[in-house]
Amino acid sequence: MSRKIPMKVERKEETPQYYAESVQVVYNISGFKMIIFNDIAEYSSDSSVGPEALVPKTVIKRIQAEIALSPQQMKILSSVINNQLQAYEKQFGEIKIPNIQAKHDSSSASYV
């Protein structure tokens, strides 16, 4: 006979919170890694636009966190996220996504 054990979740005050402006997912035989980025723009002046105009020169992708997952954990996370998205859209309506596709390179990486 199995018995349910209550679970208690605690949050430390110093627990960091992150907003992901972009995410990269990479994998190898042993698992997956999600890399969370914040994007920071470097600006330079451009007198052709205006006397004090600043235009983006470079975007710096600053790593905020890396999360390593086993293949099984990744598949479970994918299912949980899909279920949560379906519940969200059922309650609040469809989430519109701009016509931007995930970028792939010749490695195991995908970027959004």
N, C-alpha and C positions, 0 to 999 in steps of 0.2 A: 504494500500500500504506500503510495507516495503522499507526501504532505507538503503543503505550500508554506514556504518560508517567507515572511514579510521582508520587503526590501526598503531600505532607507537611503536616500540620495542626499549627500551633503556637498555644499559648495564652499570652498575656502574663499575668503575675501580677495586674496591675491590671484585667483584663477583668471588667466587672461581671456579676453574675448576678442574675436577677429571678425572683420568684414572682408569677405573675399571679393576683390575686384576681378580677379582671374584665378583659375585653377588649372594646374597641369597634372595629368595622371600618367604615370609610367608603370611598367610592369616588367617582371622577369619570371623565371621558372618558380621562384619561391614566394612571390606575392606582388602586391601593388603598393604604390606610394602616391599619395595625393599631396601636392605642393600648393600651398595657399599664398597668393601674392596680393600686395597692394601696389598700385601703379602711381608713380610720382613723375610729373612732367618737369623737365628742365626747360627754361625759356631763354630766348635771346631777343634782343631788340631788332626790329626790322623797320628801317626808315621808309621803305617803299610802301609799307602799309599805313604808317603814320609816324609822327615825330616821337611819340613815346610808346609805340606799339610793341607788345611782347608776343612772340609766336612760339609754339612748342618746338623745341629743337630735338629733344630726346625723351623717350619714356623709359624710366627706370622701373624694373619689376623687382620690388623688394620682397624677399621671402619672409612671410609672417609665421608660418608653421609648416611642418612636414608630418604627415600621418601615414604610418606604415600599417598595412592590412594583409592578412593571409588571403588567399583566393576565396576561402569559405566566408570570411568576414566581409570581403568586398561584395560577394554575391548577396549576402544577407542585407548589407547596407543598401545595395541597389534596390532590393525589394522593398525595404522600409521606406526609402525615399520615394519610390514610385507610388506606394500606398498613400503616403502623406500628400503627395502632389495631387492625386486623384481626389482625396478628401477635401483639400484646399479648393480645388476647382469646382467641386460639387457645391461647396458653401459660398464661394466668392466669384465664381465664373472662370472662364478659360484664361490662362496666362498667355498673353501674346508675346511671341519671341521675334525680334527683328531678324531679317534675312541674313544672319551671320552663322556660318557653319563652324564646327570645331575644326581647328587646324591640326593636320597630321604631318609628321615628317617621316624620314626613312627609319627612324628608331621606333621604340615602343611607346612613344610619347603622343599624347593628345592634349590640346590646349583649348580652354574656353575662357 
